[in-house]
Amino acid sequence: MKKKLSTDNNSLGTRSFSVVSPHIPRIFSARFISLYAHFCLIIGFLLLGSANIYYFTSLPRNLQGLLAQPVNASLLNTVLTESGNPQVQAIVVDILQQQGRADLVQRHISMSTVRNQQLDGITALLQKNPLFVDGYGYKTMLLYRNGQCNDARNVIAQARTLDPLREDIALIEAKLLASFSHPEACGREDTR
C-alpha cells in the first residue's frame, strides 16, 4: 500500500505534507455535499415556517367557526377567563356581545382590572424588598397570575413556617389575603 506525499511551499517558506490515499474513491465533492446540506436546511426551514404560518392563521378562524354556533354562555365565559390569548379573548367577547351577554364581558373586564391591580401591588412589594431572594414572592405572584389562589396561599404558608418574622412575607401575605376576599381578584377559582 503506497501513499503519495505531496509538498507545497507556502508564504512562510515551510513545507506542509498531506497524505493522499489512492484507494478511497471520492463519489461526491465536498462542495456538492455542502450545497446539498444547505439546500435541505433551507427547504426544512421553509416547510416549518409555512406550517407555523398556516397553524397561526387558521387557528382563530377555526375557533371563530366553532364558537359562532349557538353555544352555552357559561362555556364561553370559561374560555374567556382561562384563555391567555388576547386574540381568542377578543373573538369570545365579540360573540358574547352578539348574544347579548354584555354582563359577562363587563365582569371579565372588572376581574382583569382587579387582578392586574393586585399583581401591580405584589410586584411593588417585591421591588421594595430586594432581599426577598428565596423565590417565594415571585412564585406566589406567578401562581396568582395563573389563577391558582390556593397554591399561592400554600407558598406563603411555607414561607411563613420558614421565617415567621420576615416583614416582606407578612406584607405579601396581607396583600394576598386582602385580594382573596374578592373571589374575582384571582381570575378563576381553584377546582382542586
N, C-alpha and C positions, 0 to 999 in steps of 0.2 A: 504494500500500500504506500504509494509515493504521494507526497504532498508538494505542491509548488509553493515556493516562497516568493513573494513579490516585495520589492523595496521601492520606497518613494522618498524623494528628498523634499522636505518641507522648508518653510522660510527660515527656520532656526538652524538649519544645517544638520539636524539629527535624522537618523533613519528610523522609519517605522516599518514593522514587518506585519503582514497579515497572512493568515493561512487560508488558502482556498482549496476546498476539497472537491475533486472532480467527480466523486461518487454520489453526491447529493444533488439531484436534479432540481431546478427551480421551475415550478409549474407556473406560478404567478409572481409577478414582480411585487416588490414592497409597495410601490406607488399604487398599483392596481388594488392591492388589499386595503391600503389606507383610504383610497377613494370609495371603495365598496363599503367599508365600515362607516364612513361619513354619510354616504347615501342612505344606508339602513337607519342610521341615527336620525337623519332629517325626516325620513318617512315615518319613523316611530313617533317623533315629536308632533308631526302633522296629524297623525291619526289620533294621538292622545288629545291634542288641542281641539280637534273637531269634535271628538266625543264629549269633552267638557263643555264646549260651546253649545252643543245640542242639548246636553242634560240641563244646563242652567237656563237656557232659553225656553225649553219645553216644560220645565217643572211648574212655573207659575200658571201657564196655560192649562196644564193638566189639572192642577189644583183648582183653578177657576172653573173648569168644566165640571169637576167633581162637586164643588160647592155651589154651583149655580142651580142645581136641582133643589127642590124643596127639602130642607133638612131641619133637624131639630136645632133650635136656637141655643140650647144648653151645650150641644156638641160644638157649635161654632164658638161659643164663649170659652169653652175649654181650649180649643185651638188658639183662640186669641190670647188667652192668658199664659199658655205654656209655650207658645212659639216665640223664639228669639229672633226670627227673621222678619225685618220690617216690611219686606215686600209681601210676605204671606199675611202679616197683620193688616196691611192696607187693603188687601183683597177681602179679608174677612170683615173688616169694618165697612167696606162698600156693600157687601152682601147683607150685613146686619141692618144697615141703614135702608137698603131697598126693601127689606122685610118689615120695616117699621119698628125695629128694636134699638132705637137711639139710646134707651136707658142702659142697655148692656155696653154700648160704646162709651157712654159717659162714665159708667162705673169703671171700665177698663182704664180710661184716661185718669180718673182720680186715683185708682190703685197705683198706676205707674208714677204719678206725681208724688204720692206719699212714699212709695218705695225709693224713688230717687232722692227725696229729701232725707230719708233715713240713711241711705248709703252715703250721701254727702256728709252727714253728721258723723258717721263712723269713720269715714276717710279723714275728716278733720281731726278726730280724736287720735287716729293712728299717726297723723303728721305731727301732732303736738307732742306725742310720746315716741321720740325716735329710738329710745332704748327698748321698745317693745319688739324685740327681735326674735322671739321664740316662735312666731308664726301664728299664734292663737287669734290675734285680731284679724289678720289677713284671711285666715281660713274661715273665721266667723263671717267676715264680710262676703266672701265668695259663696258660702252656704246660704247666707241671707239673700244674696242676689239671685241665686237659683231657686229661691222659694222653699228652702229646706229649714224651716224655723226650728223644728225640734232638734235637728242636728246642730244648728247654731247654738241652741241652748246647751246642748251636751258639751260642745267645745268650750264654752265659757265656764261650765261647771268643772271641767277638767282643769282649766287654768286656775280656777278658784281653789281647788284642792291642792295644787302645787304651791301656790303662794297666795294665801287669803288676804294679805295686807297690801298687795300692789294696787296703787291708785288707778293705773291705766286700765287694769282689768275691771275694777269697780266702775269706772266711767263707762266703759263699753257695755258692761252688763246692765247698768242703769239705762243707757240709751236703747239697748235691745229690748229690755223689759218694757220700756215705755212704748216702743213700736209694736210689741207683741200684744198690747192691749187693744190695738186696732187690727182685726183679722185681715183687712185688706192691705195692710202695710207689707206683709210678707209676700204678696203676689198670689200665692195659692197655698192651701193648707197641705201639710204632710198627710199622706194616707197610711203611713206606717204605724 
